[in-house]
Amino acid sequence: MATRARAARSIDADHIGSVPRRGRHLIEVARAYMQRDEDTAALTMSVKSEQTAPETIRYNGFARDMLRDLLKKPANRYPRLGRD
């Protein structure tokens, strides 16, 4: 798992020409962080993916599952999400 996260970090997403591919790459980086239980980094990459390619993350099943899992965790881990 550490290898995946390291490999993902070695790629500069800004150099990926296709916006949808850039969004998918960021989702995969977020998934790698989730597998390492680095939830804050996973959430950060998910937000970056949404800002980059909103339609890509919106319709990606892996992203939906990952975000659903993040939302199931205690709210005090992510105070800025504004869940009440």
All heavy atoms as an XYZ file, in Angstrom:
670
protein
N       0.816     -1.191      0.000
C       0.000      0.000      0.000
C       0.858      1.253      0.000
O       0.526      2.222     -0.667
C      -0.949      0.008      1.186
C      -2.125     -0.896      1.015
S      -3.268     -0.714      2.368
C      -3.103     -2.304      3.117
N       1.923      1.251      0.763
C       2.793      2.416      0.797
C       3.366      2.685     -0.586
O       3.583      3.832     -0.962
C       3.902      2.214      1.816
N       3.596      1.631     -1.353
C       4.141      1.790     -2.693
C       3.163      2.534     -3.587
O       3.568      3.400     -4.359
C       4.463      0.408     -3.299
O       5.347     -0.268     -2.404
C       5.103      0.546     -4.641
N       1.884      2.222     -3.488
C       0.876      2.904     -4.303
C       0.834      4.396     -3.999
O       0.785      5.219     -4.904
C      -0.504      2.307     -4.071
C      -0.677      0.971     -4.711
C      -2.084      0.499     -4.512
N      -1.995     -0.879     -4.069
C      -2.895     -1.489     -3.352
N      -3.979     -0.877     -2.988
N      -2.739     -2.734     -3.007
N       0.834      4.727     -2.717
C       0.780      6.137     -2.332
C       2.045      6.856     -2.797
O       1.978      7.982     -3.290
C       0.610      6.273     -0.822
N       3.182      6.201     -2.660
C       4.439      6.803     -3.094
C       4.439      7.013     -4.604
O       4.833      8.064     -5.106
C       5.619      5.929     -2.654
C       6.955      6.563     -2.863
C       8.137      5.779     -2.261
N       8.018      4.339     -2.225
C       7.735      3.616     -1.124
N       7.535      4.212      0.037
N       7.655      2.306     -1.174
N       3.962      6.019     -5.340
C       3.903      6.131     -6.800
C       2.947      7.239     -7.219
O       3.246      8.017     -8.123
C       3.473      4.797     -7.412
N       1.819      7.325     -6.553
C       0.838      8.353     -6.887
C       1.394      9.747     -6.625
O       1.172     10.668     -7.402
C      -0.447      8.133     -6.089
N       2.131      9.892     -5.525
C       2.710     11.201     -5.206
C       3.798     11.591     -6.193
O       4.091     12.768     -6.359
C       3.276     11.195     -3.786
C       2.218     11.324     -2.718
C       2.834     11.613     -1.370
N       3.774     10.577     -0.960
C       3.493      9.595     -0.119
N       2.300      9.515      0.400
N       4.390      8.702      0.202
N       4.393     10.615     -6.868
C       5.485     10.917     -7.797
C       4.976     11.510     -9.114
O       5.758     12.034     -9.890
C       6.306      9.661     -8.079
O       5.575      8.769     -8.889
N       3.682     11.440     -9.349
C       3.087     11.971    -10.587
C       2.491     13.341    -10.299
O       1.695     13.505     -9.374
C       1.999     11.018    -11.117
C       2.614      9.678    -11.476
C       1.270     11.636    -12.300
C       1.608      8.613    -11.800
N       2.879     14.326    -11.085
C       2.316     15.668    -10.947
C       1.013     15.713    -11.744
O       1.020     15.748    -12.972
C       3.307     16.708    -11.464
C       2.820     18.126    -11.265
O       1.697     18.328    -10.749
O       3.579     19.047    -11.628
N      -0.099     15.707    -11.028
C      -1.417     15.655    -11.679
C      -1.640     16.838    -12.613
O      -2.367     16.718    -13.593
C      -2.514     15.605    -10.623
N      -0.993     17.955    -12.334
C      -1.177     19.126    -13.184
C      -0.626     18.912    -14.592
O      -0.991     19.641    -15.514
C      -0.521     20.354    -12.552
C      -1.224     20.781    -11.268
O      -2.437     20.509    -11.136
O      -0.558     21.367    -10.407
N       0.221     17.908    -14.761
C       0.781     17.608    -16.076
C      -0.045     16.588    -16.857
O       0.320     16.224    -17.970
C       2.231     17.129    -15.950
C       3.162     18.244    -15.586
N       3.794     18.301    -14.365
C       3.527     19.359    -16.264
C       4.525     19.400    -14.322
N       4.381     20.065    -15.456
N      -1.131     16.116    -16.277
C      -2.026     15.202    -16.990
C      -2.952     16.068    -17.838
O      -3.732     16.861    -17.317
C      -2.828     14.321    -16.003
C      -1.874     13.479    -15.158
C      -3.814     13.445    -16.760
C      -2.545     12.710    -14.037
N      -2.831     15.931    -19.152
C      -3.544     16.819    -20.075
C      -5.054     16.708    -20.039
O      -5.765     17.697    -20.139
N      -5.564     15.508    -19.896
C      -7.007     15.285    -19.896
C      -7.573     15.575    -18.503
O      -7.150     14.967    -17.512
C      -7.291     13.835    -20.282
O      -8.614     13.482    -19.970
N      -8.517     16.481    -18.431
C      -9.110     16.842    -17.137
C      -9.806     15.649    -16.478
O      -9.605     15.401    -15.285
C     -10.052     18.060    -17.287
C     -10.797     18.346    -15.990
C      -9.254     19.284    -17.717
N     -10.618     14.859    -17.207
C     -11.229     13.687    -16.561
C     -10.184     12.690    -16.041
O     -10.347     12.129    -14.958
C     -12.089     13.065    -17.653
C     -12.407     14.205    -18.567
C     -11.173     15.067    -18.552
N      -9.117     12.493    -16.789
C      -8.062     11.578    -16.319
C      -7.374     12.132    -15.085
O      -7.019     11.399    -14.172
C      -7.043     11.333    -17.424
C      -7.563     10.411    -18.474
C      -6.509     10.066    -19.484
N      -7.088      9.207    -20.510
C      -6.675      9.165    -21.744
N      -5.667      9.924    -22.146
N      -7.253      8.359    -22.601
N      -7.176     13.438    -15.064
C      -6.573     14.078    -13.888
C      -7.476     13.864    -12.679
O      -7.011     13.520    -11.592
C      -6.382     15.572    -14.153
C      -5.574     16.271    -13.111
C      -5.361     17.742    -13.426
N      -5.074     17.950    -14.837
C      -5.468     19.003    -15.529
N      -6.159     19.966    -14.955
N      -5.179     19.127    -16.807
N      -8.781     14.025    -12.868
C      -9.726     13.791    -11.779
C      -9.691     12.350    -11.296
O      -9.697     12.088    -10.094
N      -9.636     11.393    -12.235
C      -9.562      9.971    -11.848
C      -8.262      9.672    -11.119
O      -8.250      8.898    -10.160
C      -9.710      9.077    -13.073
C     -11.143      8.971    -13.544
C     -11.352      7.867    -14.562
N     -10.570      8.031    -15.772
C     -10.923      8.756    -16.820
N     -12.075      9.422    -16.801
N     -10.162      8.830    -17.888
N      -7.170     10.282    -11.566
C      -5.886     10.077    -10.875
C      -5.994     10.548     -9.423
O      -5.566      9.838     -8.510
C      -4.763     10.837    -11.593
C      -3.496     10.887    -10.800
N      -2.683      9.788    -10.654
C      -2.935     11.891    -10.097
C      -1.655     10.129     -9.881
N      -1.787     11.398     -9.539
N      -6.578     11.710     -9.219
C      -6.716     12.234     -7.861
C      -7.617     11.346     -7.006
O      -7.370     11.176     -5.808
C      -7.238     13.675     -7.905
C      -6.264     14.678     -8.526
C      -6.970     16.002     -8.790
C      -5.036     14.873     -7.657
N      -8.629     10.754     -7.610
C      -9.476      9.798     -6.884
C      -8.647      8.587     -6.469
O      -8.758      8.098     -5.342
C     -10.683      9.370     -7.743
C     -11.646     10.548     -7.916
C     -11.402      8.168     -7.130
C     -12.704     10.338     -8.997
N      -7.807      8.101     -7.362
C      -6.961      6.947     -7.035
C      -5.955      7.285     -5.934
O      -5.663      6.457     -5.070
C      -6.241      6.437     -8.285
C      -7.171      5.796     -9.292
C      -7.970      4.632     -8.707
O      -7.400      3.836     -7.936
O      -9.160      4.528     -9.023
N      -5.442      8.507     -5.955
C      -4.544      8.938     -4.875
C      -5.320      8.949     -3.555
O      -4.832      8.463     -2.531
C      -3.943     10.331     -5.173
C      -3.144     10.842     -3.973
C      -3.063     10.287     -6.415
N      -6.534      9.466     -3.587
C      -7.371      9.481     -2.384
C      -7.628      8.060     -1.883
O      -7.569      7.802     -0.676
C      -8.692     10.196     -2.669
N      -7.888      7.133     -2.798
C      -8.109      5.730     -2.398
C      -6.872      5.146     -1.732
O      -6.974      4.410     -0.745
C      -8.486      4.884     -3.611
C      -9.883      5.153     -4.112
C     -10.223      4.287     -5.288
N     -10.246      2.891     -4.907
C     -10.070      1.882     -5.745
N      -9.860      2.108     -7.029
N     -10.126      0.649     -5.331
N      -5.699      5.479     -2.267
C      -4.450      4.984     -1.661
C      -4.317      5.514     -0.228
O      -3.944      4.774      0.682
C      -3.251      5.404     -2.507
N      -4.652      6.775     -0.028
C      -4.598      7.341      1.324
C      -5.619      6.669      2.237
O      -5.327      6.405      3.404
C      -4.830      8.848      1.295
C      -3.614      9.641      0.873
C      -3.681     10.528     -0.191
C      -2.398      9.517      1.544
C      -2.572     11.266     -0.574
C      -1.292     10.247      1.168
C      -1.379     11.124      0.109
O      -0.285     11.846     -0.264
N      -6.812      6.388      1.727
C      -7.825      5.705      2.539
C      -7.334      4.338      2.984
O      -7.550      3.933      4.116
C      -9.131      5.528      1.747
C     -10.013      6.747      1.719
S     -10.797      7.132      3.280
C     -11.942      5.778      3.458
N      -6.666      3.622      2.090
C      -6.153      2.301      2.425
C      -5.082      2.373      3.512
O      -4.882      1.412      4.242
C      -5.600      1.618      1.185
C      -6.684      1.227      0.211
C      -6.145      0.699     -1.095
O      -4.972      0.857     -1.411
N      -7.005      0.076     -1.874
N      -4.428      3.508      3.616
C      -3.410      3.703      4.652
C      -4.001      4.362      5.896
O      -3.273      4.715      6.817
C      -2.276      4.559      4.104
C      -1.519      3.864      2.987
C      -0.380      4.680      2.503
N       0.574      4.838      3.613
C       1.572      5.689      3.608
N       1.769      6.467      2.574
N       2.389      5.774      4.619
N      -5.320      4.551      5.911
C      -6.034      5.189      7.023
C      -5.580      6.632      7.232
O      -5.517      7.117      8.350
C      -5.887      4.375      8.309
C      -7.005      4.666      9.294
O      -8.111      5.028      8.848
O      -6.773      4.552     10.507
N      -5.246      7.303      6.138
C      -4.893      8.717      6.170
C      -6.086      9.501      5.628
O      -6.094      9.983      4.498
C      -3.624      8.968      5.344
C      -2.402      8.287      5.918
C      -1.140      8.561      5.130
O      -1.020      9.648      4.516
O      -0.272      7.683      5.114
N      -7.100      9.594      6.485
C      -8.388     10.142      6.072
C      -8.322     11.609      5.653
O      -8.991     12.019      4.704
C      -9.414      9.973      7.191
C      -9.691      8.523      7.500
O      -9.375      7.657      6.653
O     -10.230      8.251      8.581
N      -7.538     12.398      6.356
C      -7.446     13.816      6.012
C      -6.861     13.992      4.620
O      -7.356     14.785      3.815
C      -6.610     14.582      7.050
O      -7.223     14.416      8.336
C      -6.528     16.061      6.728
N      -5.819     13.233      4.310
C      -5.211     13.300      2.978
C      -6.193     12.803      1.921
O      -6.282     13.374      0.827
C      -3.916     12.497      2.943
N      -6.945     11.758      2.246
C      -7.941     11.233      1.309
C      -9.013     12.279      1.027
O      -9.415     12.483     -0.125
C      -8.573      9.959      1.866
N      -9.465     12.942      2.061
C     -10.476     13.981      1.888
C      -9.918     15.148      1.075
O     -10.583     15.668      0.179
C     -10.965     14.463      3.248
C     -12.082     15.490      3.240
C     -13.315     14.958      2.524
C     -12.422     15.894      4.662
N      -8.680     15.522      1.352
C      -8.040     16.612      0.609
C      -7.955     16.278     -0.876
O      -8.276     17.108     -1.736
C      -6.638     16.894      1.176
O      -6.770     17.277      2.551
C      -5.930     17.986      0.406
N      -7.550     15.061     -1.209
C      -7.451     14.657     -2.616
C      -8.825     14.572     -3.260
O      -8.985     14.894     -4.436
C      -6.731     13.312     -2.747
C      -5.244     13.374     -2.459
S      -4.356     14.383     -3.664
C      -3.970     15.807     -2.674
N      -9.826     14.166     -2.490
C     -11.189     14.111     -3.024
C     -11.694     15.507     -3.364
O     -12.313     15.713     -4.413
C     -12.128     13.457     -2.007
O     -11.745     12.129     -1.783
N     -11.428     16.456     -2.497
C     -11.837     17.842     -2.753
C     -11.103     18.368     -3.983
O     -11.706     19.014     -4.849
C     -11.571     18.733     -1.513
C     -11.706     20.209     -1.844
C     -12.504     18.339     -0.380
N      -9.813     18.076     -4.075
C      -9.041     18.531     -5.232
C      -9.585     17.908     -6.517
O      -9.680     18.562     -7.556
C      -7.566     18.187     -5.047
C      -6.674     18.800     -6.089
C      -5.212     18.628     -5.758
C      -4.360     19.295     -6.827
N      -2.939     19.167     -6.553
N      -9.978     16.632     -6.453
C     -10.564     15.977     -7.613
C     -11.875     16.648     -8.008
O     -12.132     16.888     -9.186
C     -10.800     14.495     -7.331
O     -11.475     13.892     -8.407
N     -12.688     16.976     -7.022
C     -13.976     17.625     -7.296
C     -13.769     19.006     -7.912
O     -14.476     19.412     -8.817
C     -14.791     17.726     -6.007
C     -16.258     17.977     -6.229
C     -16.598     19.437     -6.420
O     -15.883     20.297     -5.875
O     -17.595     19.716     -7.115
N     -12.766     19.720     -7.431
C     -12.470     21.041     -7.985
C     -11.925     20.934     -9.405
O     -12.155     21.810    -10.228
C     -11.460     21.779     -7.094
C     -12.032     22.166     -5.755
C     -10.982     22.646     -4.776
O      -9.793     22.380     -4.921
N     -11.427     23.369     -3.754
N     -11.201     19.864     -9.682
C     -10.589     19.660    -10.996
C     -11.607     19.175    -12.025
O     -11.667     19.691    -13.136
C      -9.442     18.630    -10.887
O      -8.465     19.138     -9.968
C      -8.792     18.365    -12.215
N     -12.370     18.162    -11.657
C     -13.303     17.540    -12.606
C     -14.553     17.089    -11.849
O     -14.701     15.916    -11.522
C     -12.630     16.358    -13.291
N     -15.459     18.024    -11.556
C     -16.631     17.692    -10.744
C     -17.469     16.540    -11.298
O     -17.955     15.704    -10.543
C     -17.443     18.979    -10.694
C     -16.716     19.994    -11.482
C     -15.448     19.398    -11.987
N     -17.620     16.476    -12.622
C     -18.432     15.403    -13.201
C     -17.771     14.042    -13.035
O     -18.455     13.026    -12.917
C     -18.724     15.687    -14.676
C     -17.520     15.625    -15.598
C     -16.542     16.796    -15.477
O     -16.858     17.833    -14.882
O     -15.424     16.650    -15.973
N     -16.447     14.002    -12.988
C     -15.736     12.727    -12.850
C     -15.946     12.147    -11.463
O     -16.304     10.979    -11.323
C     -14.235     12.918    -13.136
O     -14.085     13.393    -14.476
C     -13.477     11.612    -12.978
N     -15.751     12.941    -10.441
C     -15.907     12.412     -9.074
C     -17.378     12.132     -8.765
O     -17.709     11.197     -8.062
C     -15.266     13.334     -8.017
C     -15.109     12.581     -6.696
C     -16.012     14.633     -7.877
C     -14.221     13.251     -5.686
N     -18.261     12.917     -9.341
C     -19.701     12.757     -9.074
C     -20.209     11.390     -9.518
O     -21.096     10.819     -8.898
C     -20.462     13.862     -9.790
C     -21.754     14.210     -9.153
C     -22.342     15.489     -9.713
N     -21.631     16.635     -9.151
C     -21.222     17.689     -9.864
N     -21.453     17.761    -11.147
N     -20.595     18.686     -9.280
N     -19.668     10.872    -10.608
C     -20.165      9.608    -11.172
C     -19.221      8.439    -10.971
O     -19.416      7.383    -11.558
C     -20.483      9.799    -12.661
C     -21.543     10.850    -12.862
C     -21.227     12.098    -13.367
C     -22.861     10.601    -12.493
C     -22.203     13.077    -13.517
C     -23.836     11.569    -12.639
C     -23.504     12.798    -13.156
O     -24.470     13.765    -13.294
N     -18.211      8.598    -10.133
C     -17.245      7.531     -9.884
C     -17.687      6.737     -8.657
O     -17.776      7.276     -7.554
C     -15.855      8.142     -9.675
C     -14.783      7.101     -9.518
O     -14.759      6.387     -8.534
N     -13.902      7.026    -10.490
N     -17.955      5.456     -8.856
C     -18.428      4.603     -7.763
C     -17.430      4.478     -6.628
O     -17.811      4.467     -5.460
N     -16.133      4.383     -6.957
C     -15.106      4.297     -5.915
C     -15.117      5.563     -5.058
O     -15.008      5.498     -3.833
C     -13.712      4.116     -6.523
C     -13.510      2.789     -7.183
C     -13.132      2.725     -8.505
C     -13.679      1.605     -6.488
C     -12.934      1.503     -9.126
C     -13.487      0.377     -7.091
C     -13.117      0.324     -8.423
N     -15.245      6.705     -5.702
C     -15.265      7.977     -4.967
C     -16.488      8.054     -4.065
O     -16.390      8.468     -2.902
C     -15.244      9.153     -5.943
N     -17.643      7.653     -4.577
C     -18.867      7.665     -3.753
C     -18.705      6.790     -2.530
O     -19.034      7.190     -1.416
C     -20.065      7.200     -4.573
C     -20.770      8.290     -5.304
C     -22.152      7.843     -5.784
N     -22.142      6.586     -6.499
C     -21.979      6.464     -7.807
N     -21.802      7.526     -8.546
N     -21.998      5.285     -8.375
N     -18.189      5.572     -2.736
C     -17.996      4.651     -1.605
C     -17.011      5.218     -0.589
O     -17.225      5.141      0.618
C     -17.504      3.297     -2.099
C     -18.547      2.547     -2.899
O     -19.748      2.911     -2.841
O     -18.161      1.592     -3.602
N     -15.920      5.787     -1.095
C     -14.896      6.338     -0.222
C     -15.468      7.502      0.599
O     -15.268      7.568      1.812
C     -13.714      6.815     -1.061
C     -12.601      7.441     -0.267
S     -11.210      7.908     -1.297
C     -11.991      8.849     -2.598
N     -16.191      8.402     -0.048
C     -16.756      9.545      0.665
C     -17.833      9.102      1.654
O     -17.931      9.645      2.750
C     -17.299     10.571     -0.324
C     -16.199     11.260     -1.143
C     -16.813     12.087     -2.269
C     -15.319     12.117     -0.264
N     -18.602      8.096      1.288
C     -19.604      7.552      2.213
C     -18.911      6.984      3.460
O     -19.349      7.209      4.581
C     -20.447      6.486      1.514
C     -21.599      6.004      2.332
C     -22.510      5.011      1.606
N     -21.928      4.348      0.456
C     -22.312      4.546     -0.811
N     -23.268      5.412     -1.077
N     -21.754      3.879     -1.797
N     -17.794      6.270      3.249
C     -17.036      5.729      4.379
C     -16.474      6.842      5.262
O     -16.490      6.731      6.493
C     -15.899      4.837      3.892
C     -16.386      3.534      3.281
O     -17.570      3.170      3.495
O     -15.586      2.881      2.582
N     -15.989      7.897      4.652
C     -15.471      9.026      5.436
C     -16.576      9.663      6.264
O     -16.367     10.034      7.423
C     -14.845     10.075      4.516
C     -13.458      9.764      3.974
C     -13.062     10.767      2.901
C     -12.420      9.742      5.086
N     -17.764      9.785      5.679
C     -18.879     10.409      6.393
C     -19.398      9.550      7.543
O     -20.029     10.070      8.470
C     -20.011     10.746      5.432
C     -19.714     11.914      4.507
C     -20.786     12.021      3.431
C     -19.596     13.201      5.288
N     -19.142      8.251      7.520
C     -19.573      7.356      8.597
C     -18.677      7.489      9.823
O     -19.057      7.075     10.905
C     -19.545      5.898      8.126
C     -20.648      5.551      7.180
C     -20.529      4.097      6.763
C     -21.555      3.734      5.729
N     -21.368      2.358      5.232
N     -17.507      8.074      9.645
C     -16.569      8.206     10.764
C     -17.026      9.343     11.673
O     -17.808     10.192     11.271
C     -15.167      8.444     10.223
C     -14.695      7.232      9.440
C     -13.255      7.300      9.106
C     -12.886      5.999      8.377
N     -11.485      5.802      8.307
N     -16.537      9.343     12.919
C     -16.972     10.375     13.873
C     -16.779     11.787     13.324
O     -15.746     12.111     12.743
C     -16.068     10.143     15.085
C     -15.628      8.720     14.964
C     -15.572      8.431     13.484
N     -17.785     12.627     13.533
C     -17.777     13.992     12.997
C     -16.634     14.829     13.556
O     -16.140     15.730     12.887
C     -19.105     14.667     13.287
N     -16.183     14.543     14.762
C     -15.130     15.369     15.353
C     -13.777     15.173     14.666
O     -12.854     15.945     14.885
C     -15.017     15.130     16.856
C     -14.629     13.704     17.202
O     -14.568     12.839     16.343
N     -14.402     13.472     18.477
N     -13.658     14.164     13.798
C     -12.410     13.994     13.040
C     -12.301     15.039     11.942
O     -11.219     15.380     11.507
C     -12.347     12.608     12.401
C     -11.995     11.529     13.397
C     -11.864     10.211     12.713
N     -10.565     10.118     12.044
C     -10.071      8.989     11.573
N     -10.753      7.882     11.685
N      -8.899      8.954     10.973
N     -13.440     15.538     11.456
C     -13.472     16.495     10.362
C     -14.397     17.658     10.735
O     -15.472     17.802     10.173
C     -13.965     15.838      9.074
C     -13.289     14.536      8.793
C     -13.950     13.334      8.984
C     -11.975     14.517      8.367
C     -13.304     12.145      8.753
C     -11.331     13.316      8.123
C     -12.006     12.136      8.321
O     -11.384     10.957      8.093
N     -13.995     18.503     11.645
C     -14.910     19.550     12.121
C     -15.345     20.521     11.017
O     -16.410     21.106     11.114
C     -14.092     20.270     13.192
C     -12.681     19.895     12.951
C     -12.697     18.558     12.262
N     -14.568     20.683      9.969
C     -14.923     21.660      8.941
C     -15.916     21.105      7.917
O     -16.341     21.824      7.034
C     -13.670     22.158      8.228
C     -12.828     23.014      9.162
C     -11.882     23.877      8.413
N     -10.680     23.132      8.100
C      -9.790     23.500      7.202
N      -9.964     24.600      6.511
N      -8.726     22.774      6.981
N     -16.301     19.849      8.010
C     -17.275     19.307      7.082
C     -18.670     19.875      7.357
O     -19.523     19.843      6.493
C     -17.326     17.778      7.161
C     -16.192     17.030      6.484
C     -16.402     15.531      6.640
C     -16.070     17.377      5.019
N     -18.904     20.347      8.561
C     -20.174     20.969      8.888
C     -21.335     19.999      8.964
O     -22.459     20.350      8.689
N     -21.078     18.752      9.348
C     -22.165     17.789      9.488
C     -22.823     17.961     10.849
O     -22.162     18.029     11.862
C     -21.633     16.349      9.379
C     -21.137     16.016      8.037
C     -20.626     14.620      8.013
N     -19.367     14.591      8.759
C     -18.856     13.517      9.309
N     -19.472     12.381      9.236
N     -17.712     13.546      9.936
N     -24.120     18.025     10.869
C     -24.869     18.121     12.132
C     -26.039     17.200     12.123
O     -26.640     16.900     11.174
C     -25.339     19.550     12.399
C     -24.164     20.492     12.659
O     -23.226     20.080     13.353
O     -24.221     21.625     12.159
